Amino acid sequence: MSQTFRDSPKATGPGRTAVLVVNLGTPDAATPAAVRRYLAQFLHDYRVVELTRWLWCPILHGIILPLRARRVARNYASVWMADGSPLLVLTRRLAQALQHALPDVPVRMAMRYGNPSIASVLRTLEAEGMTRLLVLPLYPQYSASTSATVLDAVNEEISSWRRVPELRFIADYHDDSGWLDAMEARIRSHWDLKGRPDKLMFSFHGLPQRFERAGDPYPRQCEAGAAALAVRLELSADEWLMTYQSRFGREAWLQPYTDKTLEALGKQGLKTIDVVCPGFAVDCLETLEEIAVENNEVFRHAGGGELRYISALNDEPGHVAALAGLTHRHLQGWPR
């Protein structure tokens, strides 16, 4: 089968270097219909759900979407902001702040699923003369189900271009000193206001265990980042722990599970626990609703005291500085 290539804008100069910042995505509205469209796109990605389509599609469209869309829409509505979902609003603010920190290179924001799509933003950059592209997925820890699928979407779009840009890709930054500095400062500022807890929990988004067995480095990077932060915060072994949240389905996911661990700690009568989610660059449904509301209730109903969620880095200056430094290093050698 022959490939059809789109005409590219005629070059009028040396070309431009651009940065594409990508986050996971969000529904366009907190409605069942919008959530269903979003989840359908997200859960159709083979890297997210590694099942044959003839088996998975009937389950997805016949069971999961009809049952989950309305409930998930209610959860989104509980955290929705005036300008849209928290993930979209806060990612936009972060990209704008990064643009101010990098005035000599265009910085654009896209979503892997939903809008603004990677394809639409790339076509705008192409029309503006972009010939060199640095892609920054906002995932500190690499996984094939997150970082790699961003690269898939970029390659899918530019595969039809007649003039393909030079391409660089930041796979992860879980051990970047600037990012660790920002995370440490965020936690310490929380403690300055509220005091130290009995325990600090690092809660990361979960993955099926078979991903790890297949060679995905995600859990090792989560462990390394949490351990590095524990050392920086001078925590003893019994003062911190790490868990995995947001699982669904019946198969085994990475453990220990956040909700089950909080339930157990509540039954032990733990008075205060702080939960921070280092895998999320900005606050979203999984932090503002799942951790701060759902898991807070799990902890308290089990007999625990106070669960204090430590917000994501969002567009805080330390986070912006960390990402600007990371971006600057990866742009070395390219005209600006």
Buried (B, 14 or more C-beta within 10 A) or exposed (E): EEEEEEEBEEEEEEBBBBBBBBBBBBBBBBBBEBBBBBBBBBBBBEBBBBEEEEEBBEBBBEEBBEEBBEEBBEBBEEBBEEEBBBBBBBBBBBBBBBBEBBEEBBBBBBBBBBBBBBBEBBBBBBEEBBBBBBBBBBBBBBBBBBBBBBBBBBEEBBEEBEBBBEEBBBBBBBEBEBBBBBBBBBBEEBBEEEEBBBBBBBBBBBBBBEBBEEEBBBBEBBBBBBBBBBEBBEBEEEBBBBBBBBBEEEEEBBBEBBBEBBBBBBEEEBEBBBBBBBBBBBBBBBBBBBBBBBBBEBBBEBEBBBBBBBBBBBBBEBBBBBBBBBBEEBBEEBEE
